[in-house]
């Protein structure tokens, strides 16, 4: 078996709907075995995620998250991805870390929104103005044709720069922007809530993307209390991510309040049930999602 190196040039042949469908299809396969390890040095993180899905293969993704890199003009998140053959364990592909992370992260939230947002939703608010925000704008526009994207960021100039590049509006008042939105994505590095439940109106869908550490929150307790709560993976959110673990530990929510994760997709459990309910999906990621997306990217690369 020849090993394939997949670089960012493959992105021109990628499609957001197909990518989110690949994640849905992966959850119809046998449940993944996953293992995560976290190493910390102050605010710096080394996250290693491994997964094995019978019939699909094995993947290892190592991510370094160094928040201080921005001040040096460097990316805050870097790493590497390796994909292994399911039958032999041989190295099958090395896939560009940023390509895979961008498509997996946004396709994850797009899949949730395609199941949980109202189909007619078109007013999208993205909180944050980094690379994830740009990817989410593209993903939402694919899943909700004609979507009108608004950005809000603590540093308005950053939002204005991204808005000019992707054709979006910039919000001044966050509370007003939240009240006007039908789909909201949080894509920040915040450790304290930026989204407040009292601002949400009935029927809104919220994708929580940014928080990845135990000490990070993007939404306050009221958001979780008002909503039906979904996660992409119970195994990689409960006990690991502050957005879920902090309110669980304090009794704000219980494990039973998590309605479903993506493994409930085949049975129809990951779905909106009424027009007026508020839905929240926590995008926690996971090596099994990286594996599903790595396999999809490799298939696209091989044509």
Long-range contacts (C-beta under 8 A, 24 or more apart in sequence): 1-85, 1-88, 1-90, 1-92, 3-90, 3-91, 3-92, 3-93, 3-94, 4-92, 4-93, 4-94, 4-298, 4-301, 4-302, 5-93, 5-94, 6-93, 6-94, 6-95, 6-96, 6-99, 6-297, 6-298, 6-301, 7-96, 7-99, 8-96, 8-98, 8-99, 10-96, 10-99, 10-297, 10-300, 10-301, 11-99, 11-103, 13-300, 13-301, 14-103, 14-297, 14-300, 15-142, 16-106, 16-107, 16-110, 16-138, 16-139, 16-142, 16-143, 17-142, 17-143, 18-296, 19-103, 19-107, 19-110, 19-293, 19-296, 20-107, 20-108, 20-110, 20-111, 20-114, 20-139, 20-143, 22-107, 22-292, 22-293, 22-295, 22-296, 23-104, 23-107, 23-108, 23-111, 23-262, 23-289, 23-292, 23-293, 24-111, 24-262, 24-265, 25-292, 26-53, 26-56, 26-288, 26-289, 26-291, 26-292, 26-295, 27-262, 27-263, 27-265, 27-266, 28-265, 28-266, 29-53, 29-54, 29-55, 29-56, 30-54, 30-55, 31-263, 32-286, 32-287, 32-288, 32-291, 34-233, 34-235, 34-236, 34-286, 34-287, 34-288, 35-287, 36-236, 36-240, 36-286, 36-287, 38-240, 43-67, 43-68, 44-68, 45-212, 45-213, 47-212, 49-236, 49-285, 49-286, 49-287, 49-290, 50-287, 51-286, 51-287, 51-288, 51-290, 51-291, 52-291, 53-86, 53-288, 53-291, 53-292, 54-86, 55-86, 56-86, 56-291, 56-292, 56-295, 57-83, 57-84, 57-85, 57-86, 57-92, 57-291, 57-295, 58-83, 58-84, 58-85, 58-86, 58-89, 58-291, 59-83, 59-84, 59-287, 59-290, 59-291, 59-294, 60-84, 60-287, 61-97, 61-100, 61-287, 61-290, 63-97, 63-101, 65-212, 67-189, 76-189, 77-101, 81-290, 81-294, 83-291, 83-294, 83-295, 83-298, 92-298, 93-294, 93-298, 93-301, 95-294, 95-297, 95-298, 99-297, 100-290, 100-293, 100-294, 100-297, 102-131, 102-132, 102-135, 103-135, 103-293, 103-297, 104-285, 104-289, 104-290, 104-292, 104-293, 105-132, 105-135, 105-209, 105-283, 105-285, 106-132, 106-135, 106-136, 106-138, 106-139, 107-139, 107-293, 108-232, 108-283, 108-285, 108-289, 109-136, 109-139, 109-185, 109-207, 109-209, 109-281, 109-283, 110-136, 110-139, 110-140, 110-142, 110-143, 111-262, 112-207, 112-230, 112-232, 112-270, 112-281, 112-283, 113-140, 113-143, 113-144, 113-183, 113-205, 113-207, 113-281, 114-143, 115-265, 115-270, 115-271, 115-272, 116-205, 116-230, 116-270, 116-271, 116-272, 116-279, 116-281, 117-144, 117-182, 117-183, 117-205, 117-272, 117-279, 118-182, 118-203, 118-205, 118-272, 118-275, 121-147, 121-182, 121-183, 121-205, 122-146, 122-147, 122-148, 122-182, 123-147, 123-148, 123-150, 123-180, 123-181, 123-182, 123-183, 124-148, 124-149, 124-150, 124-181, 124-182, 124-183, 124-184, 124-185, 125-150, 125-151, 125-152, 125-171, 125-177, 125-178, 125-180, 125-181, 125-183, 125-184, 125-185, 126-150, 126-151, 126-152, 126-168, 126-184, 126-185, 126-187, 127-152, 127-153, 127-174, 127-184, 127-185, 127-186, 127-187, 127-188, 127-194, 127-195, 127-218, 128-153, 128-185, 128-186, 128-187, 128-188, 128-210, 129-153, 129-155, 129-158, 129-159, 129-161, 129-162, 129-163, 130-187, 132-187, 132-209, 132-210, 133-162, 133-185, 133-187, 134-162, 134-165, 134-166, 136-185, 136-187, 136-207, 136-209, 137-166, 137-168, 138-166, 140-183, 140-185, 144-183, 147-183, 150-177, 150-180, 150-181, 152-177, 174-199, 175-199, 183-207, 185-209, 186-210, 186-218, 186-219, 188-218, 189-216, 190-216, 190-217, 190-218, 191-215, 191-216, 191-217, 191-242, 192-217, 193-217, 193-218, 193-219, 193-220, 193-223, 194-218, 194-219, 195-219, 195-220, 195-223, 196-220, 196-222, 196-223, 197-221, 197-222, 197-223, 197-224, 197-225, 197-226, 197-227, 198-222, 200-226, 200-227, 200-278, 202-275, 202-276, 202-277, 202-278, 203-275, 203-276, 203-277, 203-278, 204-278, 204-279, 205-272, 205-278, 205-279, 205-280, 205-281, 206-278, 206-279, 206-280, 206-281, 207-281, 207-283, 208-243, 208-280, 208-281, 208-282, 208-283, 209-283, 211-241, 211-242, 211-243, 212-241, 212-284, 212-285, 213-241, 213-242, 214-240, 214-241, 214-242, 214-245, 214-246, 215-242, 216-241, 216-242, 216-243, 217-242, 217-243, 217-246, 218-243, 219-243, 219-280, 221-247, 221-252, 223-280, 224-252, 224-253, 224-257, 224-280, 225-252, 225-253, 226-278, 227-277, 227-278, 227-279, 227-280, 228-259, 228-273, 228-277, 228-278, 228-279, 228-280, 229-253, 229-257, 229-258, 229-259, 229-280, 229-282, 230-258, 230-259, 230-260, 230-261, 230-270, 230-279, 230-280, 230-281, 230-282, 231-258, 231-261, 231-281, 231-282, 231-284, 232-261, 232-262, 232-281, 232-282, 232-283, 232-284, 232-285, 232-286, 232-289, 233-261, 233-262, 233-263, 233-284, 233-285, 233-286, 233-288, 233-289, 234-258, 234-261, 235-286, 236-284, 236-285, 236-286, 236-287, 237-282, 237-284, 240-284, 241-282, 241-284, 243-282, 243-284, 244-282, 244-284
